Amino acid sequence: MSAVSMALDSSLVDIGSIHDVPQRGARCVKKGELTIAIFRTAEDQFFALEDKCPHKNGPLSQGIVHDGCVTCPLHNWVISLKTGQAQGADEGATKTYTVIVRDERLLLDLEELS
């Protein structure tokens, strides 16, 4: 392993198995006051968003995952899992984080969480 890849890997934290997140569902991880929702689509893609809808801070992790989006359970805002942007006529965004899948493990970059 090169010095560059070692440096990149030093900021990664293992947050669990891909099997911990149900298809079309979510699981949460916490870092201090920050709650991050890890989503899994029907196509087994993984995304991470701050667990707050940009509308009224609703828990996105409790929403419905569909078509690359999650629908907030409070007021039905649809949020893109890829960009964190509200869809349709709604405006606002939720912070996104990079999820890395390695050997069926989910990794987050701690530097993004700072």
CYANA upper distance limits for C-alpha pairs under 8 A (distance plus 0.5 A):
  1 MET  CA      5 SER  CA      6.95
  1 MET  CA      6 MET  CA      7.09
  2 SER  CA      6 MET  CA      6.72
  3 ALA  CA      7 ALA  CA      6.65
  4 VAL  CA      8 LEU  CA      6.81
  5 SER  CA      9 ASP  CA      6.56
  6 MET  CA     10 SER  CA      6.67
  7 ALA  CA     11 SER  CA      7.90
  8 LEU  CA     12 LEU  CA      7.95
 11 SER  CA    109 ASP  CA      5.99
 11 SER  CA    110 LEU  CA      5.76
 11 SER  CA    111 GLU  CA      6.72
 12 LEU  CA    107 LEU  CA      6.45
 12 LEU  CA    108 LEU  CA      5.99
 12 LEU  CA    109 ASP  CA      4.97
 12 LEU  CA    110 LEU  CA      6.39
 13 VAL  CA    107 LEU  CA      5.81
 13 VAL  CA    108 LEU  CA      5.89
 13 VAL  CA    109 ASP  CA      6.84
 13 VAL  CA    110 LEU  CA      7.08
 14 ASP  CA    105 ARG  CA      7.29
 14 ASP  CA    106 LEU  CA      6.34
 14 ASP  CA    107 LEU  CA      5.03
 14 ASP  CA    108 LEU  CA      7.22
 15 ILE  CA     29 VAL  CA      7.88
 15 ILE  CA    105 ARG  CA      8.04
 15 ILE  CA    106 LEU  CA      6.13
 15 ILE  CA    107 LEU  CA      6.25
 15 ILE  CA    108 LEU  CA      7.55
 16 GLY  CA     20 ASP  CA      7.14
 16 GLY  CA    105 ARG  CA      6.27
 16 GLY  CA    106 LEU  CA      5.99
 16 GLY  CA    107 LEU  CA      8.12
 17 SER  CA     21 VAL  CA      8.18
 17 SER  CA    104 GLU  CA      6.38
 17 SER  CA    105 ARG  CA      4.97
 17 SER  CA    106 LEU  CA      6.30
 18 ILE  CA    101 VAL  CA      8.26
 18 ILE  CA    104 GLU  CA      5.97
 18 ILE  CA    105 ARG  CA      6.18
 18 ILE  CA    106 LEU  CA      6.56
 19 HIS  CA    104 GLU  CA      8.35
 20 ASP  CA     27 ARG  CA      7.95
 21 VAL  CA     25 GLY  CA      6.96
 21 VAL  CA     26 ALA  CA      6.14
 21 VAL  CA     27 ARG  CA      6.25
 21 VAL  CA     38 ILE  CA      7.91
 21 VAL  CA     39 PHE  CA      7.53
 21 VAL  CA     40 ARG  CA      6.84
 22 PRO  CA     26 ALA  CA      7.08
 22 PRO  CA     40 ARG  CA      7.06
 23 GLN  CA     40 ARG  CA      5.76
 23 GLN  CA     41 THR  CA      6.08
 23 GLN  CA     42 ALA  CA      5.79
 23 GLN  CA     43 GLU  CA      8.47
 23 GLN  CA     44 ASP  CA      7.22
 24 ARG  CA     39 PHE  CA      7.73
 24 ARG  CA     40 ARG  CA      5.95
 24 ARG  CA     41 THR  CA      5.18
 24 ARG  CA     42 ALA  CA      5.84
 24 ARG  CA     64 ILE  CA      7.77
 24 ARG  CA     65 VAL  CA      5.45
 24 ARG  CA     66 HIS  CA      7.31
 25 GLY  CA     39 PHE  CA      6.32
 25 GLY  CA     40 ARG  CA      6.26
 25 GLY  CA     41 THR  CA      7.68
 25 GLY  CA     61 SER  CA      8.04
 25 GLY  CA     64 ILE  CA      7.70
 25 GLY  CA     65 VAL  CA      6.61
 26 ALA  CA     37 ALA  CA      6.69
 26 ALA  CA     38 ILE  CA      5.81
 26 ALA  CA     39 PHE  CA      4.87
 26 ALA  CA     40 ARG  CA      6.84
 26 ALA  CA     61 SER  CA      5.88
 26 ALA  CA     62 GLN  CA      7.91
 27 ARG  CA     37 ALA  CA      6.20
 27 ARG  CA     38 ILE  CA      5.85
 27 ARG  CA     39 PHE  CA      7.32
 27 ARG  CA     61 SER  CA      7.15
 28 CYS  CA     35 THR  CA      6.99
 28 CYS  CA     36 ILE  CA      5.99
 28 CYS  CA     37 ALA  CA      4.92
 28 CYS  CA     38 ILE  CA      6.48
 28 CYS  CA     51 ASP  CA      8.28
 28 CYS  CA     61 SER  CA      7.53
 29 VAL  CA     35 THR  CA      6.30
 29 VAL  CA     36 ILE  CA      5.84
 29 VAL  CA     37 ALA  CA      7.06
 29 VAL  CA     38 ILE  CA      8.18
 30 LYS  CA     34 LEU  CA      6.13
 30 LYS  CA     35 THR  CA      4.99
 30 LYS  CA     36 ILE  CA      6.69
 31 LYS  CA     35 THR  CA      7.03
 31 LYS  CA    113 LEU  CA      8.43
 34 LEU  CA     50 GLU  CA      7.88
 35 THR  CA     50 GLU  CA      6.53
 35 THR  CA     51 ASP  CA      6.13
 36 ILE  CA     48 ALA  CA      6.93
 36 ILE  CA     49 LEU  CA      6.15
 36 ILE  CA     50 GLU  CA      5.01
 36 ILE  CA     51 ASP  CA      5.71
 37 ALA  CA     48 ALA  CA      6.07
 37 ALA  CA     49 LEU  CA      5.91
 37 ALA  CA     50 GLU  CA      6.51
 37 ALA  CA     51 ASP  CA      5.67
 37 ALA  CA     60 LEU  CA      7.80
 37 ALA  CA     61 SER  CA      5.97
 38 ILE  CA     46 PHE  CA      7.34
 38 ILE  CA     47 PHE  CA      6.22
 38 ILE  CA     48 ALA  CA      5.01
 38 ILE  CA     49 LEU  CA      7.24
 38 ILE  CA     61 SER  CA      8.18
 39 PHE  CA     46 PHE  CA      6.00
 39 PHE  CA     47 PHE  CA      5.63
 39 PHE  CA     48 ALA  CA      6.65
 39 PHE  CA     61 SER  CA      8.06
 39 PHE  CA     65 VAL  CA      8.22
 39 PHE  CA     81 LEU  CA      8.32
 40 ARG  CA     44 ASP  CA      6.20
 40 ARG  CA     45 GLN  CA      6.04
 40 ARG  CA     46 PHE  CA      5.17
 40 ARG  CA     47 PHE  CA      7.15
 40 ARG  CA     65 VAL  CA      8.41
 41 THR  CA     45 GLN  CA      5.80
 41 THR  CA     46 PHE  CA      7.15
 41 THR  CA     65 VAL  CA      7.16
 41 THR  CA     66 HIS  CA      7.60
 41 THR  CA     67 ASP  CA      8.37
 41 THR  CA     68 GLY  CA      7.28
 42 ALA  CA     66 HIS  CA      8.32
 46 PHE  CA     99 VAL  CA      7.08
 47 PHE  CA     81 LEU  CA      6.53
 47 PHE  CA     82 LYS  CA      7.22
 47 PHE  CA     96 THR  CA      8.38
 47 PHE  CA     97 TYR  CA      7.90
 47 PHE  CA     98 THR  CA      7.56
 47 PHE  CA     99 VAL  CA      6.48
 48 ALA  CA     81 LEU  CA      7.91
 48 ALA  CA     96 THR  CA      6.30
 48 ALA  CA     97 TYR  CA      5.62
 48 ALA  CA     98 THR  CA      6.97
 48 ALA  CA     99 VAL  CA      6.73
 49 LEU  CA     81 LEU  CA      7.68
 49 LEU  CA     84 GLY  CA      7.38
 49 LEU  CA     94 THR  CA      7.09
 49 LEU  CA     95 LYS  CA      6.22
 49 LEU  CA     96 THR  CA      4.91
 49 LEU  CA     97 TYR  CA      6.44
 50 GLU  CA     94 THR  CA      6.73
 50 GLU  CA     95 LYS  CA      5.98
 50 GLU  CA     96 THR  CA      6.92
 50 GLU  CA     97 TYR  CA      8.37
 51 ASP  CA     57 ASN  CA      8.33
 51 ASP  CA     58 GLY  CA      8.13
 51 ASP  CA     59 PRO  CA      5.92
 51 ASP  CA     60 LEU  CA      5.76
 51 ASP  CA     61 SER  CA      6.59
 52 LYS  CA     56 LYS  CA      8.28
 52 LYS  CA     57 ASN  CA      4.81
 52 LYS  CA     58 GLY  CA      5.83
 52 LYS  CA     59 PRO  CA      5.86
 52 LYS  CA     60 LEU  CA      6.39
 52 LYS  CA     94 THR  CA      7.24
 53 CYS  CA     57 ASN  CA      4.94
 53 CYS  CA     58 GLY  CA      5.40
 53 CYS  CA     59 PRO  CA      7.01
 53 CYS  CA     60 LEU  CA      6.47
 53 CYS  CA     72 CYS  CA      7.09
 53 CYS  CA     77 TRP  CA      8.27
 53 CYS  CA     79 ILE  CA      8.34
 53 CYS  CA     93 ALA  CA      8.30
 53 CYS  CA     94 THR  CA      6.86
 54 PRO  CA     58 GLY  CA      8.42
 54 PRO  CA     86 ALA  CA      8.26
 54 PRO  CA     92 GLY  CA      6.04
 54 PRO  CA     93 ALA  CA      6.05
 54 PRO  CA     94 THR  CA      6.15
 55 HIS  CA     77 TRP  CA      8.06
 55 HIS  CA     92 GLY  CA      7.67
 58 GLY  CA     72 CYS  CA      6.92
 58 GLY  CA     73 PRO  CA      7.49
 58 GLY  CA     74 LEU  CA      6.40
 59 PRO  CA     63 GLY  CA      7.71
 59 PRO  CA     72 CYS  CA      7.38
 59 PRO  CA     73 PRO  CA      7.71
 59 PRO  CA     74 LEU  CA      8.47
 60 LEU  CA     70 VAL  CA      7.41
 60 LEU  CA     71 THR  CA      7.66
 60 LEU  CA     72 CYS  CA      5.68
 60 LEU  CA     73 PRO  CA      7.50
 62 GLN  CA     72 CYS  CA      7.84
 62 GLN  CA     73 PRO  CA      6.89
 63 GLY  CA     70 VAL  CA      6.43
 63 GLY  CA     71 THR  CA      5.68
 63 GLY  CA     72 CYS  CA      5.33
 63 GLY  CA     73 PRO  CA      5.38
 64 ILE  CA     70 VAL  CA      5.85
 64 ILE  CA     71 THR  CA      5.68
 64 ILE  CA     72 CYS  CA      7.66
 64 ILE  CA     73 PRO  CA      7.96
 65 VAL  CA     69 CYS  CA      6.27
 65 VAL  CA     70 VAL  CA      4.87
 65 VAL  CA     71 THR  CA      7.10
 66 HIS  CA     70 VAL  CA      6.59
 66 HIS  CA     71 THR  CA      8.37
 68 GLY  CA     80 SER  CA      6.70
 68 GLY  CA     81 LEU  CA      6.22
 68 GLY  CA     82 LYS  CA      7.68
 69 CYS  CA     78 VAL  CA      6.88
 69 CYS  CA     79 ILE  CA      5.86
 69 CYS  CA     80 SER  CA      4.86
 69 CYS  CA     81 LEU  CA      5.47
 69 CYS  CA     82 LYS  CA      8.36
 70 VAL  CA     78 VAL  CA      6.20
 70 VAL  CA     79 ILE  CA      5.84
 70 VAL  CA     80 SER  CA      7.10
 70 VAL  CA     81 LEU  CA      7.12
 71 THR  CA     76 ASN  CA      5.88
 71 THR  CA     77 TRP  CA      6.03
 71 THR  CA     78 VAL  CA      4.88
 71 THR  CA     79 ILE  CA      6.77
 72 CYS  CA     76 ASN  CA      5.44
 72 CYS  CA     77 TRP  CA      5.79
 72 CYS  CA     78 VAL  CA      6.88
 72 CYS  CA     79 ILE  CA      8.10
 77 TRP  CA     86 ALA  CA      7.35
 77 TRP  CA     87 GLN  CA      8.02
 77 TRP  CA     90 ASP  CA      7.69
 78 VAL  CA     86 ALA  CA      6.27
 78 VAL  CA     87 GLN  CA      6.01
 78 VAL  CA     88 GLY  CA      8.28
 79 ILE  CA     84 GLY  CA      6.27
 79 ILE  CA     85 GLN  CA      6.07
 79 ILE  CA     86 ALA  CA      5.00
 79 ILE  CA     87 GLN  CA      6.36
 79 ILE  CA     93 ALA  CA      8.19
 79 ILE  CA     94 THR  CA      8.41
 80 SER  CA     84 GLY  CA      5.47
 80 SER  CA     85 GLN  CA      5.96
 80 SER  CA     86 ALA  CA      6.93
 80 SER  CA     87 GLN  CA      7.32
 81 LEU  CA     96 THR  CA      8.40
 82 LYS  CA     96 THR  CA      8.03
 83 THR  CA     93 ALA  CA      8.45
 83 THR  CA     96 THR  CA      7.17
 84 GLY  CA     93 ALA  CA      5.66
 84 GLY  CA     94 THR  CA      5.20
 84 GLY  CA     95 LYS  CA      6.55
 84 GLY  CA     96 THR  CA      6.32
 85 GLN  CA     91 GLU  CA      7.97
 85 GLN  CA     92 GLY  CA      6.55
 85 GLN  CA     93 ALA  CA      4.77
 85 GLN  CA     94 THR  CA      6.94
 86 ALA  CA     90 ASP  CA      6.18
 86 ALA  CA     91 GLU  CA      5.99
 86 ALA  CA     92 GLY  CA      5.99
 86 ALA  CA     93 ALA  CA      6.24
 87 GLN  CA     91 GLU  CA      7.82
 97 TYR  CA    108 LEU  CA      7.98
 97 TYR  CA    109 ASP  CA      8.45
 97 TYR  CA    112 GLU  CA      7.25
 97 TYR  CA    113 LEU  CA      8.41
 98 THR  CA    108 LEU  CA      6.79
 98 THR  CA    109 ASP  CA      7.38
 98 THR  CA    112 GLU  CA      8.46
 99 VAL  CA    106 LEU  CA      7.07
 99 VAL  CA    107 LEU  CA      6.25
 99 VAL  CA    108 LEU  CA      5.78
 99 VAL  CA    109 ASP  CA      8.16
100 ILE  CA    106 LEU  CA      6.32
100 ILE  CA    107 LEU  CA      5.50
100 ILE  CA    108 LEU  CA      6.96
101 VAL  CA    105 ARG  CA      6.06
101 VAL  CA    106 LEU  CA      5.38
101 VAL  CA    107 LEU  CA      6.79
102 ARG  CA    106 LEU  CA      7.11
102 ARG  CA    107 LEU  CA      7.95
109 ASP  CA    113 LEU  CA      7.58
110 LEU  CA    114 SER  CA      7.34
